[in-house]
Amino acid sequence: MVEQLATKAVTLGNGDSGIGYFRACKALSEYREGRFAQAVEWAERGRTNSEAFASAEACAVLAMAQWRLGLKDEARDTLTQGNRLAPEMPSTQTLDLGDKWLDWLIARVLLVEATDLVGTR
């Protein structure tokens, strides 16, 4: 069911300003199904010409898929890129993300998952 919804989003959302998020979602769907090569393809598409947080989400999924495919160095590099796009917020600092706070939060959750897998912090 999730896979069907993700496919529908990338199909109907093509040309939409949120297509980067839809592609990252499709990449995550492929990753969760164990189709790591397809996850890489969708994540690569998701981080190209996308908003920063959509690219960060795609980087997180891409890093996890690369890791599963044995591309350890590439996974670490990709994870570093994602963390630059959606950095952690220091507890001593506040950052006004405006209406993008949810996009940042989702990117951070995925980046933490990727960090737990790849082992880089």
C-alpha positions in Angstrom: 0.0 0.0 0.0 2.8 2.5 0.9 4.6 1.6 -2.3 1.5 2.3 -4.3 1.0 5.7 -2.7 4.6 6.6 -3.2 4.4 5.6 -6.9 1.2 7.7 -7.3 2.9 10.7 -5.7 5.8 10.7 -8.1 3.6 10.0 -11.0 0.9 12.6 -10.3 3.3 15.1 -8.6 5.7 15.3 -11.5 6.1 19.1 -12.1 4.9 19.9 -8.6 7.2 22.0 -6.4 7.2 19.2 -3.9 8.5 16.5 -6.3 11.8 16.2 -4.4 9.9 15.1 -1.3 7.8 12.7 -3.3 10.9 11.2 -4.8 12.5 10.9 -1.4 9.4 9.1 -0.2 9.5 6.7 -3.2 13.2 6.1 -2.4 12.3 5.3 1.2 9.5 3.0 0.1 12.0 1.1 -2.1 14.5 0.9 0.7 12.0 -0.5 3.2 11.1 -3.2 0.6 14.8 -4.2 0.4 15.2 -2.9 -3.2 18.3 -1.0 -2.5 19.4 -0.3 -6.1 16.0 1.2 -6.8 16.2 3.2 -3.6 19.5 4.6 -4.9 17.9 5.6 -8.2 15.0 7.4 -6.6 17.1 9.1 -3.9 19.5 10.4 -6.5 16.6 11.9 -8.4 15.1 13.2 -5.1 18.2 15.2 -4.2 18.6 16.8 -7.6 17.0 20.3 -8.0 15.1 19.9 -4.8 14.6 22.1 -1.7 17.4 21.6 0.9 15.3 19.5 3.3 14.0 17.3 0.5 17.6 16.8 -0.6 18.5 16.0 3.0 15.8 13.4 3.2 17.0 11.9 -0.1 20.6 11.9 1.1 19.6 10.0 4.3 17.8 7.3 2.3 20.6 7.2 -0.3 23.2 6.7 2.4 21.3 3.8 3.9 20.8 2.2 0.5 24.5 2.7 -0.4 25.5 1.1 2.9 23.3 -1.9 2.3 24.9 -2.3 -1.2 28.4 -2.3 0.4 29.3 1.2 -0.8 30.5 2.3 2.6 32.6 5.3 1.7 29.9 6.7 -0.6 27.4 6.2 2.2 29.5 8.2 4.7 30.0 11.0 2.1 26.3 11.1 1.3 25.3 11.2 5.0 27.7 14.1 5.5 26.0 16.0 2.6 22.6 15.4 4.2 23.7 16.6 7.6 25.0 19.8 6.0 21.6 20.4 4.3 19.6 19.8 7.5 22.0 20.4 10.4 21.2 19.4 14.0 19.9 22.3 16.1 22.1 23.0 19.1 20.2 23.0 22.4 21.6 26.4 23.2 20.3 28.0 20.0 16.9 28.6 18.5 16.4 28.6 14.8 13.2 29.9 13.2 12.4 27.4 10.5 9.0 29.0 9.8 6.6 26.6 8.0 9.6 24.3 7.1 9.9 22.9 10.6 8.2 19.7 9.7 10.4 19.2 6.6 13.5 19.7 8.8 12.2 17.3 11.4 11.5 14.5 8.9 14.9 15.0 7.4 16.5 14.9 10.9 14.7 11.7 11.8 15.9 10.0 8.6 19.4 11.3 9.1 19.5 9.9 12.6 18.4 6.5 11.3 21.1 6.7 8.6 23.7 7.7 11.2 22.7 4.7 13.4 23.2 2.4 10.4 26.3 4.0 8.9 27.8 4.7 12.3 29.0 8.3 11.7 28.2 11.2 13.9 
